[in-house]
Amino acid sequence: MAKKTRGYTTTRDVYKAVKKYDHRDFDKFCTRIYTNGYKDGQMAPKAEPEASADVETVMKAIKDVKGVGPALAEKIKKAIMGTLEEGGEKKDV
């Protein structure tokens, strides 16, 4: 009995048919498999975006790290803000 797996499973009949394909037929076969997989991927539910945090939440976590004082925390904040503002607007981290 065949083991159930996710994805494409080749049957004996398909295997025998593919063995007889010439180059053009094999290209069509592979293209058909790829196209079906692509369509299945498009119809699959999209993954939820990861949670984001604002700059203040990130800075609070950074300040809690041992060895990070007010001066270093301010430099880190300026670097983060500079990076986020390059796009013209403030973004969540």
Buried (B, 14 or more C-beta within 10 A) or exposed (E): EEEEEEEEEEEEEEEEEEEEEEEEEEEEBEEEEEEEEEEEEEEEEEEEEEEEEEBEEBBEEBBEEEEBEEEEBEEBBEEBEEEBEEEEEEEEB
